[in-house]
């Protein structure tokens, strides 16, 4: 980490790559939240693969490697893929997963064919196009980062403008329809933003791994909050951290590719969130389970004590501990815990309910 911080302060290339991957991660974290909440996780994978032909066609038509042209071509191709997926689902009996698989395979295969054709042409600019398959963050230059930053900011501004509409569309599209919103247009607009987020990250992460960067920060953030606004902020932070930490690791270990490391960091955040989040985490869930079992055991023992006490007029009358030995679920450890709570008194081998214990047992 100290080596990376030194590079970050002195190396302009590392500064450029870090800023670029952080912006990509932040944008993907925000827009990926909508994809996760709308249960469109596979859509990101399909769009990422659908963007490849657009990149190849943009190069064939212009003959130059320009980030903005590639983004435009990939966006158009991704939007066409998303429209076709929606059309197949509506006009045929195929389910959405089948439509996603078809479009993903067809577009990706078409993109590979176009890349093969490009490689066979005598054009010196063709070198490096294969980086869009697996990503190569080291190829990011300041002009790329500026384009990514501008497009990312514009996307965020439009999301803020249409925040209410996207929120209703995400959670209750039928209600949005009754309010008079054109849900098909809103769906296309939101999908277009998701396409843009995917396209922005293709150069750094690649077609194959891009869906993971889109979904992992949102999946991790979902474990920490039930509010859309809070979830999006956490997801944006997780996405940016994935980009920064992934760049830090790859920049100090030259044999590690940046894109895969960024994805692995994002997935690590998901795993940590699944375990340690306070409300949904596996650890907190297990602790609540243990606490509930303990509470049920104590309440059951206290209830059994009340049944014994009810045969006497004085609830504070002492009873032998042996009376509880044959009762189901009784453990001597319970007596100590009940005594610590001030619900019973223990004197030698006898127990008796306190006034508070009697009231508690009655309430049970």
N, C-alpha and C positions, 0 to 999 in steps of 0.2 A: 504493500500500500504506500509506503514511503517513496519507493521507486516511482510509482505511478503519479503521486502528488508532485514529485520533482519534474517528471515529464510534462505534467499538466501545466506547470508554471513556465516551462522553458520551451516546450516543443509545440510549434504552431499546428502541426499535423494532428497530434493527439488532442489538442484543444478543439480542432474542427470536427474530428470523429466523435469526441465525447458530446459536443453540443448537438451534432446531428442525431446520434443514437438516443440522446435524452429527449429531444423533440419528438422523434418517431415513437418512442416508448410512451411518452405523455399523451400524444394524440391517439395512439392505439388503445391506451388505457381508458380514455374517455369514451370513444366510440364503441369499443368492445363491450362496454357495460350494457349498451342497448342490445347488442347481438346476444349476449348471455341471457338477459332478462326476457327477450322475445323468443328464446329457445331456438336461435338460429346459429348455433355453434358451427355446424358443418357448412353454413353459407360462406363463412370466411375462408375456409379451405377451397371451396369451389371457385370463389372470386379470385383468390390468389393464383390459382392455376389458369383461370380464364384470362388473366391479365397478360400472360406470356405471349400469345399471338399479337396483341396490340403493340407490345414492345418491338417484336420482330417486324411487323408491318410498318411501324413508324420509321425504323431504320432503312427498310427496303425503299420506302418512298423518298426519304431525304438523303440517305447515304452518310449521315453524320450521327455522332453519339452526343445527344443533347438531353440533359435530364428532364427539362420541361417538356420536350417532344415525347419522350418516353412516358412521362406521367400522363400526358394527354391521351396517348395511344393506349396505354394500359387501362386508364380510367374508362375510356369508351368501350374497350373490349370487355372489361369487368362488368360494366353496366348492362351491356348486351347479354352477357352470360346470366346475370341476375334476372333480367326480363324474361329470358328463355326459360329459366327455372320456374318462375312464377307462371308463365304461360303453360308449360307442360303440366304443372300441378293442377291448374284450373280446367284445362281442356281435355285431359286424359284421366284415366283411372289410376295412374301412377302416383304413389305417395311422394312426399317431398324428398325423402332420402334417396329414392330411385332417381328422381330428376337431378338431384345434386350430383350423384355418382355419374350419370350420363354426361352432363355438361362438363364436369371436372375432367373426365377422361377424354372427351372429344376435343375440348379446347387445349388441354395440355399436350395431347398427341399432335394437334395441328401446330402448336407453338414449337414443339421439338422438330417437326418437319421443316418449318420455316427457318429455324436456327441452322439446321443442317444445310439447307439451300444457301443461306448467307455465308456459311463457312467455306463453301466451295467457290464463291465468287472472288475475283481478284480485287478485293477492296481492303486496304490497310486498316481502315477504321473498324473492321469487323471484330478485331481482337478484343476480348473482354466482355462480350455480350453474354457469355455463359455464366457470368457472375450472378445474373438474375435468377439462376436456378437455386443456388445455395447461398448467395449473398457474399459480399466482400466489402465490409465497412471501410476498409483501408482505402478504397477508391473514392470515398467522399471528399470533395473539394469545397472550398468556401462558397462557390456559386451554387453547388448542390444544396448546401445547408441553407442558403438564403431562400432558394426556391421552396424547399421543404418547410422552412419556417413560415414563409408568407402563406402558403397553401394551408398549413396547419392552423394559423391564426384566423384565416378567413373561415375555415370550417367551424372553429370554435365560436366565432362571432355569429354565424348562422344558426348554430345549435342554441345559443343563448336567445336569439330572436324567436326561434320556434320551440323554445323549451316547453311551454305548456302543451302545445300540440303533440310533440314527441312523447311527452310524459303520458298523456291520455292514450295515444296510439300504442304505447308499450304495454300498459296495464289493462286497458279496456277498449279495444278498437271498436266494438259494437256501440259503446257509449259515445265514442267520438263521432261515429256515423250518425247517431240520433241528434247530436249537436249541430249537424250540418257540415262537418269537415269532410273534405274529399280524402278518404283514407287511402285510396290507391295512389294519389299524388304524394301524400305524406309518406307513404311506405316507400315509394320510389326515391323521394328526396333523402330519407334516412338511409336507405340502402346505398345511395350515391355517396353519402358521407363515409359510410363504412368502406366502400370501394376506394375512396380517396385515402383513407387511413392505411389500407392494405398496400396500395400502390406506393405510398411514401416509404414504406419499409422494405420494398422488394430489393433495392440495391444493397441495403445493409444486411438483411436477414435472408432474403431469397424466397422464391415461390414455395419451396417445399416446407419451410418452417414458419412462414409468415402467419398462418392461422393460429399457431401457438402463442405468438407475441400478442395477437389481437385478443385472445380469449383468456390467457393465463392471468394477467393482472386483474381483470374483471372477476374471474372466478375466485381469486384470492380475496379481493375487496368485498365480495358478496358475503364472505364469512364474518366480516367485522361490522356490518351495518344492514339495517332493514330500510333505510332511507335512500332514495335515489341520488339526491344531491351529495350526501356523505359518501355513498358508495363510489360515485364518479371521482370525487376528490382523492379518495384512498387509491382507487384504481390508477389514476393519473400518476400519483406518487410512486406506486409499485412499478408502473411502466417505465417511468423516468429512471428509477433506481436500477431496474434491470439493464437498461441501456448503459448507464454510467458504470456499474459494477462489472458488467460484461466487457466493456471497453477496457476497464482497468486491468482485468485478468489477462485479456488477450494481448494488451500492449506490453505487458511485462513478461509474457511467455510467447515468443514469436511463432511457435509451432501450433498455436491454438487459434482457430478461426473465430472472429468476433461474433458473427451471427449465431452459430450454435451455442456459444457460451452465454449470450444474452438470453436465448430461449431457456437454457438450463437454469439460469438465475431466476427467471420468471417462474418456472415450474417449481423451483425450490421455495419461492415465496408462497406458492399455492400450497405446498405440503406443510410448511410451517403454519400457515393460516388454518388449514384443516385440523391441525393438532392443537394450536395454542389460542385460537380466537376465543374470547370470553363467553360468547353465547352459543356458538355452533360448534366449537372445537371438540375434538375427540377427548382431549384431556379434561376440559371443563364438564363435558357430558358424563364422563366416567366419575368425576368427583361429585357431581350432582346425584348420580346413581348411588354411589356409596353413602352420601349424606341422607338420601331418601330412605335407603334400606335401614340405616341406623335409626332414623326418626320413626319409621314404621315398627321396628323392633321394640323401641322404647315405649311407643304408644300402646303396642299390643300387651307388653308386660304390665304397664300401668292399668290397662283395662282389666286384665286378669286380677290384679290386686284389688280393684274396685269390686269385682264380683265376690271376692272373699270378704272384703270389708262390709259389704251390704248386709251380711248376716249378723252384724253387731250394730248397736245404737251409736257407739263412739267410734268414729273413723280413725282416731289416733290410737285405738287399741292395738297393742303389739301382736304380731303373728310370727310364727316360726318360718324361717326361710325354707325349711323342708317342704312346706305346703306348695311351694312353687316348682319343685323339682320335676313333678310329673306333668306340668303344663307345657303345651306345645310352643316351641320357639323361645322358651326361657333360657337365658344365659346369665351366670352370676356377674359377668362384666356389666350387665344392664343395671344391676343394683347400684354399683359404684357410680355409674353415669347419672342415674336418677337422683342419687344422693348429692352429687355435685351440682345438679340443677335445683336442688332444694325442694324436690317433690316428695321425697321419702326420708325417713330417719332410720338408721341401722344401729342397734345396740346389741352387741355380742352376736347371737344367732337369730335375732328377731328383727322384724321390720315393721314400720307403721307409716301411714300416709301423713303428710303435713297438710295444713289447710289449703295451701296452694296446689299441692298434689291432688287433693280430693277434687278441687274445682276443675283442674286440668282433666282428670279422669272422667268427670261428669260431662265435660264439653266433648270429649272423644265419643 
